[in-house]
Amino acid sequence: MMSLMIKTKIKLSQMKNKQLKNALTSIVIFLIFLAGIHIMLLEYILPANYQQTQLIYIYVFLGLLSVLGIGSIFLIHKNDDSLIGKGFLVFAIIKILGSFVFLLPWLMNQDDFTRPFVYQFFAIFFPTLLVETMVILRVVTAIEDEKTKLDENQLKK
């Protein structure tokens, strides 16, 4: 009985690691896709003053924040499954506060490029937050389904 429980924990741990890798890959692929669309919009649709901003800062900031946030949510989920909702809420609050701190230099020293930069930041921020939420929900659902399946298998034996 004890070895069955150990095997179950190992299998869940392996699944969580795979889910983490898939989640991080999904976020990175989404950011690359979004950057491609963004560059095309800058090139063909948006006015010239939108092209003057340093977009790499936005993508690096939001990308790092996303990867660190999802990683920390997985750590919380690994230690205590009941805290996943609170972990995501804390992540969202930290991301919003971090975004405010990130934008503060541009908001304090406003010039002709401040408004386009802030618009572009939020045009990237909100879709990224939406995709992160969907990815985390998909991962948590998959892990919970696997736990249920393993529990049912244990009860049958």
VMD Tcl script that builds the backbone (N, CA, C; Angstrom):
set m [mol new atoms 471]
animate dup $m
set s [atomselect $m all]
$s set {name element resname resid chain x y z} {
  {N N MET 1 A 0.830 -1.196 0.000}
  {CA C MET 1 A 0.000 0.000 0.000}
  {C C MET 1 A 0.874 1.260 0.000}
  {N N MET 2 A 1.943 1.220 0.796}
  {CA C MET 2 A 2.820 2.382 0.899}
  {C C MET 2 A 3.544 2.641 -0.425}
  {N N SER 3 A 3.982 1.586 -1.101}
  {CA C SER 3 A 4.689 1.779 -2.363}
  {C C SER 3 A 3.755 2.327 -3.432}
  {N N LEU 4 A 2.467 1.996 -3.352}
  {CA C LEU 4 A 1.495 2.527 -4.290}
  {C C LEU 4 A 1.323 4.034 -4.097}
  {N N MET 5 A 1.329 4.473 -2.850}
  {CA C MET 5 A 1.221 5.904 -2.562}
  {C C MET 5 A 2.456 6.655 -3.053}
  {N N ILE 6 A 3.621 6.042 -2.879}
  {CA C ILE 6 A 4.861 6.669 -3.335}
  {C C ILE 6 A 4.865 6.780 -4.852}
  {N N LYS 7 A 4.421 5.718 -5.534}
  {CA C LYS 7 A 4.352 5.748 -6.990}
  {C C LYS 7 A 3.377 6.825 -7.464}
  {N N THR 8 A 2.270 6.974 -6.755}
  {CA C THR 8 A 1.281 7.997 -7.100}
  {C C THR 8 A 1.876 9.387 -6.958}
  {N N LYS 9 A 2.604 9.627 -5.857}
  {CA C LYS 9 A 3.226 10.935 -5.650}
  {C C LYS 9 A 4.280 11.224 -6.716}
  {N N ILE 10 A 5.038 10.221 -7.089}
  {CA C ILE 10 A 6.060 10.397 -8.124}
  {C C ILE 10 A 5.394 10.730 -9.457}
  {N N LYS 11 A 4.315 10.007 -9.766}
  {CA C LYS 11 A 3.616 10.251 -11.025}
  {C C LYS 11 A 3.024 11.664 -11.055}
  {N N LEU 12 A 2.441 12.102 -9.950}
  {CA C LEU 12 A 1.897 13.458 -9.882}
  {C C LEU 12 A 3.002 14.502 -10.020}
  {N N SER 13 A 4.136 14.249 -9.388}
  {CA C SER 13 A 5.260 15.183 -9.474}
  {C C SER 13 A 5.759 15.293 -10.916}
  {N N GLN 14 A 5.853 14.166 -11.597}
  {CA C GLN 14 A 6.279 14.182 -12.990}
  {C C GLN 14 A 5.279 14.933 -13.860}
  {N N MET 15 A 3.987 14.727 -13.572}
  {CA C MET 15 A 2.966 15.421 -14.346}
  {C C MET 15 A 3.020 16.926 -14.107}
  {N N LYS 16 A 3.225 17.325 -12.853}
  {CA C LYS 16 A 3.319 18.752 -12.552}
  {C C LYS 16 A 4.513 19.378 -13.257}
  {N N ASN 17 A 5.626 18.675 -13.301}
  {CA C ASN 17 A 6.808 19.191 -14.001}
  {C C ASN 17 A 6.528 19.352 -15.495}
  {N N LYS 18 A 5.846 18.367 -16.078}
  {CA C LYS 18 A 5.494 18.446 -17.494}
  {C C LYS 18 A 4.523 19.596 -17.734}
  {N N GLN 19 A 3.555 19.763 -16.849}
  {CA C GLN 19 A 2.591 20.846 -16.986}
  {C C GLN 19 A 3.271 22.212 -16.855}
  {N N LEU 20 A 4.230 22.328 -15.947}
  {CA C LEU 20 A 4.977 23.578 -15.791}
  {C C LEU 20 A 5.733 23.909 -17.071}
  {N N LYS 21 A 6.403 22.919 -17.623}
  {CA C LYS 21 A 7.152 23.121 -18.866}
  {C C LYS 21 A 6.210 23.546 -19.993}
  {N N ASN 22 A 5.064 22.896 -20.103}
  {CA C ASN 22 A 4.084 23.261 -21.139}
  {C C ASN 22 A 3.538 24.671 -20.926}
  {N N ALA 23 A 3.289 25.037 -19.665}
  {CA C ALA 23 A 2.758 26.364 -19.361}
  {C C ALA 23 A 3.762 27.448 -19.739}
  {N N LEU 24 A 5.010 27.254 -19.355}
  {CA C LEU 24 A 6.040 28.248 -19.668}
  {C C LEU 24 A 6.262 28.351 -21.176}
  {N N THR 25 A 6.232 27.212 -21.858}
  {CA C THR 25 A 6.381 27.216 -23.310}
  {C C THR 25 A 5.225 27.962 -23.967}
  {N N SER 26 A 4.015 27.732 -23.476}
  {CA C SER 26 A 2.839 28.418 -24.029}
  {C C SER 26 A 2.951 29.931 -23.871}
  {N N ILE 27 A 3.400 30.372 -22.709}
  {CA C ILE 27 A 3.539 31.816 -22.465}
  {C C ILE 27 A 4.592 32.423 -23.382}
  {N N VAL 28 A 5.726 31.764 -23.523}
  {CA C VAL 28 A 6.801 32.286 -24.378}
  {C C VAL 28 A 6.354 32.329 -25.838}
  {N N ILE 29 A 5.696 31.267 -26.297}
  {CA C ILE 29 A 5.208 31.242 -27.682}
  {C C ILE 29 A 4.179 32.346 -27.903}
  {N N PHE 30 A 3.292 32.552 -26.927}
  {CA C PHE 30 A 2.304 33.619 -27.058}
  {C C PHE 30 A 2.976 34.982 -27.143}
  {N N LEU 31 A 3.973 35.224 -26.302}
  {CA C LEU 31 A 4.660 36.522 -26.335}
  {C C LEU 31 A 5.384 36.744 -27.663}
  {N N ILE 32 A 5.968 35.694 -28.220}
  {CA C ILE 32 A 6.632 35.824 -29.527}
  {C C ILE 32 A 5.601 36.111 -30.615}
  {N N PHE 33 A 4.472 35.408 -30.563}
  {CA C PHE 33 A 3.392 35.640 -31.520}
  {C C PHE 33 A 2.859 37.070 -31.408}
  {N N LEU 34 A 2.637 37.511 -30.167}
  {CA C LEU 34 A 2.136 38.866 -29.926}
  {C C LEU 34 A 3.147 39.910 -30.420}
  {N N ALA 35 A 4.426 39.648 -30.209}
  {CA C ALA 35 A 5.462 40.579 -30.679}
  {C C ALA 35 A 5.450 40.662 -32.208}
  {N N GLY 36 A 5.248 39.549 -32.871}
  {CA C GLY 36 A 5.169 39.562 -34.333}
  {C C GLY 36 A 4.007 40.394 -34.830}
  {N N ILE 37 A 2.846 40.210 -34.222}
  {CA C ILE 37 A 1.679 41.015 -34.590}
  {C C ILE 37 A 1.938 42.490 -34.283}
  {N N HIS 38 A 2.547 42.739 -33.147}
  {CA C HIS 38 A 2.849 44.105 -32.726}
  {C C HIS 38 A 3.774 44.795 -33.731}
  {N N ILE 39 A 4.795 44.102 -34.153}
  {CA C ILE 39 A 5.743 44.672 -35.112}
  {C C ILE 39 A 5.053 44.968 -36.443}
  {N N MET 40 A 4.164 44.056 -36.871}
  {CA C MET 40 A 3.423 44.311 -38.121}
  {C C MET 40 A 2.501 45.524 -37.982}
  {N N LEU 41 A 1.851 45.661 -36.834}
  {CA C LEU 41 A 1.006 46.835 -36.609}
  {C C LEU 41 A 1.833 48.117 -36.622}
  {N N LEU 42 A 2.994 48.077 -35.995}
  {CA C LEU 42 A 3.872 49.249 -35.988}
  {C C LEU 42 A 4.324 49.616 -37.401}
  {N N GLU 43 A 4.603 48.609 -38.177}
  {CA C GLU 43 A 5.131 48.834 -39.524}
  {C C GLU 43 A 4.071 49.367 -40.488}
  {N N TYR 44 A 2.861 48.837 -40.389}
  {CA C TYR 44 A 1.877 49.122 -41.426}
  {C C TYR 44 A 0.666 49.948 -40.989}
  {N N ILE 45 A 0.359 50.011 -39.694}
  {CA C ILE 45 A -0.894 50.653 -39.295}
  {C C ILE 45 A -0.691 51.833 -38.348}
  {N N LEU 46 A 0.079 51.646 -37.303}
  {CA C LEU 46 A 0.213 52.683 -36.276}
  {C C LEU 46 A 1.039 53.870 -36.770}
  {N N PRO 47 A 0.772 55.067 -36.202}
  {CA C PRO 47 A 1.540 56.263 -36.597}
  {C C PRO 47 A 3.029 56.127 -36.255}
  {N N ALA 48 A 3.813 56.984 -36.858}
  {CA C ALA 48 A 5.276 56.915 -36.723}
  {C C ALA 48 A 5.751 57.116 -35.286}
  {N N ASN 49 A 5.067 57.928 -34.475}
  {CA C ASN 49 A 5.545 58.167 -33.112}
  {C C ASN 49 A 5.421 56.912 -32.233}
  {N N TYR 50 A 4.644 55.928 -32.643}
  {CA C TYR 50 A 4.561 54.671 -31.903}
  {C C TYR 50 A 5.802 53.810 -32.129}
  {N N GLN 51 A 6.498 54.054 -33.219}
  {CA C GLN 51 A 7.691 53.270 -33.528}
  {C C GLN 51 A 8.921 53.732 -32.749}
  {N N GLN 52 A 8.825 54.855 -32.083}
  {CA C GLN 52 A 9.965 55.408 -31.365}
  {C C GLN 52 A 10.197 54.765 -30.000}
  {N N THR 53 A 9.268 53.945 -29.544}
  {CA C THR 53 A 9.391 53.367 -28.202}
  {C C THR 53 A 10.274 52.130 -28.221}
  {N N GLN 54 A 10.843 51.832 -27.080}
  {CA C GLN 54 A 11.691 50.656 -26.920}
  {C C GLN 54 A 10.823 49.479 -26.453}
  {N N LEU 55 A 10.267 48.753 -27.399}
  {CA C LEU 55 A 9.342 47.666 -27.083}
  {C C LEU 55 A 10.002 46.508 -26.354}
  {N N ILE 56 A 11.278 46.322 -26.566}
  {CA C ILE 56 A 11.960 45.186 -25.944}
  {C C ILE 56 A 11.843 45.246 -24.425}
  {N N TYR 57 A 11.835 46.448 -23.864}
  {CA C TYR 57 A 11.695 46.584 -22.415}
  {C C TYR 57 A 10.360 46.027 -21.935}
  {N N ILE 58 A 9.313 46.323 -22.681}
  {CA C ILE 58 A 7.975 45.844 -22.298}
  {C C ILE 58 A 7.932 44.314 -22.333}
  {N N TYR 59 A 8.408 43.731 -23.417}
  {CA C TYR 59 A 8.343 42.278 -23.565}
  {C C TYR 59 A 9.231 41.553 -22.562}
  {N N VAL 60 A 10.413 42.082 -22.318}
  {CA C VAL 60 A 11.302 41.455 -21.335}
  {C C VAL 60 A 10.685 41.545 -19.935}
  {N N PHE 61 A 10.176 42.711 -19.579}
  {CA C PHE 61 A 9.565 42.884 -18.261}
  {C C PHE 61 A 8.377 41.944 -18.073}
  {N N LEU 62 A 7.442 41.973 -19.001}
  {CA C LEU 62 A 6.251 41.129 -18.855}
  {C C LEU 62 A 6.581 39.646 -18.993}
  {N N GLY 63 A 7.535 39.311 -19.846}
  {CA C GLY 63 A 7.940 37.911 -19.998}
  {C C GLY 63 A 8.558 37.361 -18.726}
  {N N LEU 64 A 9.495 38.108 -18.150}
  {CA C LEU 64 A 10.126 37.658 -16.899}
  {C C LEU 64 A 9.115 37.571 -15.760}
  {N N LEU 65 A 8.254 38.558 -15.666}
  {CA C LEU 65 A 7.232 38.557 -14.623}
  {C C LEU 65 A 6.297 37.361 -14.787}
  {N N SER 66 A 5.941 37.042 -16.015}
  {CA C SER 66 A 5.064 35.904 -16.279}
  {C C SER 66 A 5.728 34.584 -15.910}
  {N N VAL 67 A 6.950 34.413 -16.349}
  {CA C VAL 67 A 7.668 33.160 -16.069}
  {C C VAL 67 A 7.878 32.977 -14.564}
  {N N LEU 68 A 8.313 34.033 -13.886}
  {CA C LEU 68 A 8.508 33.947 -12.434}
  {C C LEU 68 A 7.187 33.718 -11.701}
  {N N GLY 69 A 6.140 34.374 -12.156}
  {CA C GLY 69 A 4.834 34.216 -11.523}
  {C C GLY 69 A 4.271 32.820 -11.684}
  {N N ILE 70 A 4.331 32.278 -12.884}
  {CA C ILE 70 A 3.821 30.926 -13.111}
  {C C ILE 70 A 4.670 29.914 -12.363}
  {N N GLY 71 A 5.978 30.122 -12.349}
  {CA C GLY 71 A 6.842 29.226 -11.573}
  {C C GLY 71 A 6.503 29.232 -10.092}
  {N N SER 72 A 6.241 30.414 -9.544}
  {CA C SER 72 A 5.904 30.490 -8.120}
  {C C SER 72 A 4.523 29.897 -7.849}
  {N N ILE 73 A 3.591 30.053 -8.772}
  {CA C ILE 73 A 2.274 29.423 -8.601}
  {C C ILE 73 A 2.419 27.907 -8.595}
  {N N PHE 74 A 3.295 27.375 -9.433}
  {CA C PHE 74 A 3.530 25.929 -9.424}
  {C C PHE 74 A 4.173 25.483 -8.119}
  {N N LEU 75 A 5.071 26.279 -7.566}
  {CA C LEU 75 A 5.655 25.928 -6.267}
  {C C LEU 75 A 4.593 25.896 -5.180}
  {N N ILE 76 A 3.708 26.877 -5.215}
  {CA C ILE 76 A 2.609 26.902 -4.238}
  {C C ILE 76 A 1.730 25.677 -4.424}
  {N N HIS 77 A 1.413 25.365 -5.688}
  {CA C HIS 77 A 0.550 24.223 -5.984}
  {C C HIS 77 A 1.226 22.903 -5.588}
  {N N LYS 78 A 2.531 22.858 -5.699}
  {CA C LYS 78 A 3.270 21.645 -5.343}
  {C C LYS 78 A 3.238 21.416 -3.831}
  {N N ASN 79 A 3.301 22.499 -3.058}
  {CA C ASN 79 A 3.331 22.387 -1.601}
  {C C ASN 79 A 1.942 22.269 -0.986}
  {N N ASP 80 A 0.978 23.029 -1.496}
  {CA C ASP 80 A -0.368 23.014 -0.923}
  {C C ASP 80 A -1.374 23.350 -2.018}
  {N N ASP 81 A -2.129 22.335 -2.442}
  {CA C ASP 81 A -3.066 22.514 -3.550}
  {C C ASP 81 A -4.170 23.517 -3.244}
  {N N SER 82 A -4.502 23.693 -1.984}
  {CA C SER 82 A -5.623 24.567 -1.636}
  {C C SER 82 A -5.277 26.054 -1.771}
  {N N LEU 83 A -4.007 26.387 -1.912}
  {CA C LEU 83 A -3.591 27.790 -1.988}
  {C C LEU 83 A -3.413 28.314 -3.415}
  {N N ILE 84 A -3.796 27.532 -4.409}
  {CA C ILE 84 A -3.551 27.939 -5.799}
  {C C ILE 84 A -4.298 29.222 -6.158}
  {N N GLY 85 A -5.531 29.365 -5.701}
  {CA C GLY 85 A -6.308 30.577 -5.993}
  {C C GLY 85 A -5.684 31.804 -5.367}
  {N N LYS 86 A -5.269 31.671 -4.119}
  {CA C LYS 86 A -4.617 32.790 -3.439}
  {C C LYS 86 A -3.280 33.118 -4.093}
  {N N GLY 87 A -2.570 32.088 -4.523}
  {CA C GLY 87 A -1.292 32.307 -5.205}
  {C C GLY 87 A -1.472 33.081 -6.491}
  {N N PHE 88 A -2.518 32.739 -7.249}
  {CA C PHE 88 A -2.766 33.461 -8.494}
  {C C PHE 88 A -3.179 34.901 -8.217}
  {N N LEU 89 A -3.982 35.098 -7.193}
  {CA C LEU 89 A -4.396 36.459 -6.825}
  {C C LEU 89 A -3.182 37.299 -6.434}
  {N N VAL 90 A -2.297 36.738 -5.638}
  {CA C VAL 90 A -1.074 37.452 -5.245}
  {C C VAL 90 A -0.229 37.753 -6.479}
  {N N PHE 91 A -0.119 36.791 -7.382}
  {CA C PHE 91 A 0.638 36.993 -8.614}
  {C C PHE 91 A 0.051 38.144 -9.427}
  {N N ALA 92 A -1.274 38.181 -9.574}
  {CA C ALA 92 A -1.921 39.242 -10.347}
  {C C ALA 92 A -1.684 40.607 -9.697}
  {N N ILE 93 A -1.771 40.672 -8.377}
  {CA C ILE 93 A -1.544 41.945 -7.675}
  {C C ILE 93 A -0.090 42.394 -7.837}
  {N N ILE 94 A 0.838 41.459 -7.680}
  {CA C ILE 94 A 2.256 41.798 -7.855}
  {C C ILE 94 A 2.520 42.265 -9.281}
  {N N LYS 95 A 1.878 41.616 -10.252}
  {CA C LYS 95 A 2.077 42.007 -11.647}
  {C C LYS 95 A 1.539 43.420 -11.898}
  {N N ILE 96 A 0.393 43.734 -11.324}
  {CA C ILE 96 A -0.183 45.074 -11.500}
  {C C ILE 96 A 0.688 46.130 -10.824}
  {N N LEU 97 A 1.116 45.862 -9.599}
  {CA C LEU 97 A 1.979 46.818 -8.887}
  {C C LEU 97 A 3.335 46.953 -9.581}
  {N N GLY 98 A 3.879 45.825 -10.033}
  {CA C GLY 98 A 5.138 45.868 -10.769}
  {C C GLY 98 A 5.022 46.663 -12.055}
  {N N SER 99 A 3.883 46.543 -12.708}
  {CA C SER 99 A 3.646 47.307 -13.937}
  {C C SER 99 A 3.590 48.796 -13.651}
  {N N PHE 100 A 2.962 49.146 -12.554}
  {CA C PHE 100 A 2.916 50.563 -12.171}
  {C C PHE 100 A 4.325 51.095 -11.916}
  {N N VAL 101 A 5.130 50.330 -11.188}
  {CA C VAL 101 A 6.509 50.743 -10.913}
  {C C VAL 101 A 7.309 50.825 -12.218}
  {N N PHE 102 A 7.093 49.867 -13.117}
  {CA C PHE 102 A 7.780 49.860 -14.406}
  {C C PHE 102 A 7.436 51.104 -15.223}
  {N N LEU 103 A 6.161 51.508 -15.210}
  {CA C LEU 103 A 5.710 52.653 -16.007}
  {C C LEU 103 A 5.991 54.005 -15.346}
  {N N LEU 104 A 6.306 53.984 -14.070}
  {CA C LEU 104 A 6.489 55.228 -13.318}
  {C C LEU 104 A 7.492 56.204 -13.956}
  {N N PRO 105 A 8.668 55.757 -14.409}
  {CA C PRO 105 A 9.592 56.717 -15.024}
  {C C PRO 105 A 8.999 57.418 -16.256}
  {N N TRP 106 A 8.222 56.686 -17.049}
  {CA C TRP 106 A 7.617 57.295 -18.228}
  {C C TRP 106 A 6.474 58.231 -17.836}
  {N N LEU 107 A 5.769 57.890 -16.765}
  {CA C LEU 107 A 4.662 58.735 -16.331}
  {C C LEU 107 A 5.157 59.999 -15.633}
  {N N MET 108 A 6.299 59.912 -14.970}
  {CA C MET 108 A 6.853 61.068 -14.267}
  {C C MET 108 A 7.480 62.079 -15.235}
  {N N ASN 109 A 8.143 61.595 -16.248}
  {CA C ASN 109 A 8.811 62.470 -17.226}
  {C C ASN 109 A 8.099 62.346 -18.564}
  {N N GLN 110 A 6.950 62.936 -18.666}
  {CA C GLN 110 A 6.144 62.786 -19.879}
  {C C GLN 110 A 6.703 63.612 -21.029}
  {N N ASP 111 A 6.670 62.992 -22.204}
  {CA C ASP 111 A 7.028 63.672 -23.434}
  {C C ASP 111 A 6.083 63.179 -24.532}
  {N N ASP 112 A 6.446 63.405 -25.776}
  {CA C ASP 112 A 5.579 63.011 -26.892}
  {C C ASP 112 A 5.437 61.497 -27.042}
  {N N PHE 113 A 6.365 60.747 -26.473}
  {CA C PHE 113 A 6.354 59.298 -26.645}
  {C C PHE 113 A 5.788 58.546 -25.441}
  {N N THR 114 A 5.406 59.268 -24.395}
  {CA C THR 114 A 4.882 58.623 -23.191}
  {C C THR 114 A 3.558 57.923 -23.467}
  {N N ARG 115 A 2.628 58.641 -24.048}
  {CA C ARG 115 A 1.300 58.069 -24.288}
  {C C ARG 115 A 1.380 56.839 -25.207}
  {N N PRO 116 A 2.089 56.878 -26.337}
  {CA C PRO 116 A 2.195 55.668 -27.164}
  {C C PRO 116 A 2.841 54.494 -26.415}
  {N N PHE 117 A 3.838 54.787 -25.590}
  {CA C PHE 117 A 4.494 53.718 -24.833}
  {C C PHE 117 A 3.526 53.079 -23.842}
  {N N VAL 118 A 2.786 53.885 -23.109}
  {CA C VAL 118 A 1.834 53.364 -22.123}
  {C C VAL 118 A 0.715 52.599 -22.817}
  {N N TYR 119 A 0.224 53.113 -23.936}
  {CA C TYR 119 A -0.810 52.394 -24.695}
  {C C TYR 119 A -0.310 51.025 -25.137}
  {N N GLN 120 A 0.907 51.006 -25.652}
  {CA C GLN 120 A 1.462 49.737 -26.117}
  {C C GLN 120 A 1.710 48.785 -24.952}
  {N N PHE 121 A 2.118 49.330 -23.822}
  {CA C PHE 121 A 2.322 48.476 -22.652}
  {C C PHE 121 A 1.029 47.754 -22.284}
  {N N PHE 122 A -0.056 48.506 -22.173}
  {CA C PHE 122 A -1.318 47.880 -21.779}
  {C C PHE 122 A -1.910 47.015 -22.885}
  {N N ALA 123 A -1.592 47.315 -24.134}
  {CA C ALA 123 A -2.024 46.458 -25.237}
  {C C ALA 123 A -1.327 45.100 -25.179}
  {N N ILE 124 A -0.191 45.029 -24.524}
  {CA C ILE 124 A 0.524 43.762 -24.326}
  {C C ILE 124 A 0.148 43.148 -22.979}
  {N N PHE 125 A -0.007 43.981 -21.966}
  {CA C PHE 125 A -0.275 43.522 -20.598}
  {C C PHE 125 A -1.575 42.713 -20.487}
  {N N PHE 126 A -2.672 43.261 -20.982}
  {CA C PHE 126 A -3.966 42.605 -20.793}
  {C C PHE 126 A -4.099 41.282 -21.537}
  {N N PRO 127 A -3.698 41.181 -22.809}
  {CA C PRO 127 A -3.750 39.853 -23.444}
  {C C PRO 127 A -2.840 38.834 -22.758}
  {N N THR 128 A -1.684 39.298 -22.280}
  {CA C THR 128 A -0.776 38.393 -21.576}
  {C C THR 128 A -1.409 37.888 -20.284}
  {N N LEU 129 A -2.046 38.765 -19.545}
  {CA C LEU 129 A -2.727 38.363 -18.315}
  {C C LEU 129 A -3.849 37.373 -18.610}
  {N N LEU 130 A -4.584 37.594 -19.678}
  {CA C LEU 130 A -5.655 36.681 -20.066}
  {C C LEU 130 A -5.105 35.306 -20.426}
  {N N VAL 131 A -4.047 35.264 -21.199}
  {CA C VAL 131 A -3.453 33.983 -21.596}
  {C C VAL 131 A -2.858 33.272 -20.375}
  {N N GLU 132 A -2.215 34.010 -19.486}
  {CA C GLU 132 A -1.685 33.398 -18.262}
  {C C GLU 132 A -2.805 32.748 -17.458}
  {N N THR 133 A -3.925 33.443 -17.326}
  {CA C THR 133 A -5.056 32.900 -16.585}
  {C C THR 133 A -5.555 31.620 -17.231}
  {N N MET 134 A -5.694 31.622 -18.547}
  {CA C MET 134 A -6.162 30.418 -19.245}
  {C C MET 134 A -5.174 29.273 -19.098}
  {N N VAL 135 A -3.894 29.558 -19.199}
  {CA C VAL 135 A -2.869 28.514 -19.072}
  {C C VAL 135 A -2.885 27.917 -17.666}
  {N N ILE 136 A -2.958 28.764 -16.658}
  {CA C ILE 136 A -2.956 28.273 -15.280}
  {C C ILE 136 A -4.213 27.449 -15.001}
  {N N LEU 137 A -5.353 27.905 -15.483}
  {CA C LEU 137 A -6.582 27.134 -15.296}
  {C C LEU 137 A -6.500 25.781 -16.000}
  {N N ARG 138 A -5.943 25.759 -17.195}
  {CA C ARG 138 A -5.793 24.498 -17.931}
  {C C ARG 138 A -4.873 23.540 -17.184}
  {N N VAL 139 A -3.789 24.060 -16.655}
  {CA C VAL 139 A -2.828 23.225 -15.936}
  {C C VAL 139 A -3.437 22.679 -14.648}
  {N N VAL 140 A -4.085 23.543 -13.883}
  {CA C VAL 140 A -4.680 23.101 -12.617}
  {C C VAL 140 A -5.763 22.067 -12.873}
  {N N THR 141 A -6.572 22.277 -13.899}
  {CA C THR 141 A -7.615 21.311 -14.242}
  {C C THR 141 A -7.009 19.973 -14.631}
  {N N ALA 142 A -5.953 19.976 -15.426}
  {CA C ALA 142 A -5.306 18.731 -15.840}
  {C C ALA 142 A -4.719 17.989 -14.638}
  {N N ILE 143 A -4.091 18.724 -13.742}
  {CA C ILE 143 A -3.502 18.083 -12.553}
  {C C ILE 143 A -4.589 17.522 -11.655}
  {N N GLU 144 A -5.658 18.270 -11.454}
  {CA C GLU 144 A -6.757 17.783 -10.615}
  {C C GLU 144 A -7.432 16.563 -11.239}
  {N N ASP 145 A -7.596 16.552 -12.560}
  {CA C ASP 145 A -8.164 15.386 -13.236}
  {C C ASP 145 A -7.274 14.159 -13.049}
  {N N GLU 146 A -5.972 14.371 -13.143}
  {CA C GLU 146 A -5.032 13.261 -12.949}
  {C C GLU 146 A -5.085 12.740 -11.519}
  {N N LYS 147 A -5.198 13.649 -10.550}
  {CA C LYS 147 A -5.323 13.225 -9.149}
  {C C LYS 147 A -6.584 12.397 -8.945}
  {N N THR 148 A -7.683 12.850 -9.527}
  {CA C THR 148 A -8.939 12.119 -9.407}
  {C C THR 148 A -8.819 10.740 -10.023}
  {N N LYS 149 A -8.192 10.665 -11.183}
  {CA C LYS 149 A -8.003 9.383 -11.861}
  {C C LYS 149 A -7.130 8.446 -11.020}
  {N N LEU 150 A -6.057 8.965 -10.443}
  {CA C LEU 150 A -5.183 8.143 -9.611}
  {C C LEU 150 A -5.902 7.683 -8.342}
  {N N ASP 151 A -6.699 8.563 -7.742}
  {CA C ASP 151 A -7.462 8.181 -6.559}
  {C C ASP 151 A -8.470 7.085 -6.876}
  {N N GLU 152 A -9.119 7.186 -8.034}
  {CA C GLU 152 A -10.079 6.154 -8.441}
  {C C GLU 152 A -9.362 4.827 -8.663}
  {N N ASN 153 A -8.169 4.870 -9.255}
  {CA C ASN 153 A -7.398 3.643 -9.460}
  {C C ASN 153 A -6.994 3.011 -8.142}
  {N N GLN 154 A -6.651 3.848 -7.159}
  {CA C GLN 154 A -6.284 3.315 -5.844}
  {C C GLN 154 A -7.473 2.659 -5.163}
  {N N LEU 155 A -8.656 3.239 -5.299}
  {CA C LEU 155 A -9.844 2.670 -4.679}
  {C C LEU 155 A -10.231 1.347 -5.320}
  {N N LYS 156 A -9.982 1.177 -6.603}
  {CA C LYS 156 A -10.292 -0.071 -7.288}
  {C C LYS 156 A -9.377 -1.195 -6.825}
  {N N LYS 157 A -8.148 -0.840 -6.439}
  {CA C LYS 157 A -7.168 -1.867 -6.044}
  {C C LYS 157 A -7.384 -2.171 -4.620}
}
mol reanalyze $m
mol bondsrecalc $m
mol representation Tube
mol addrep $m
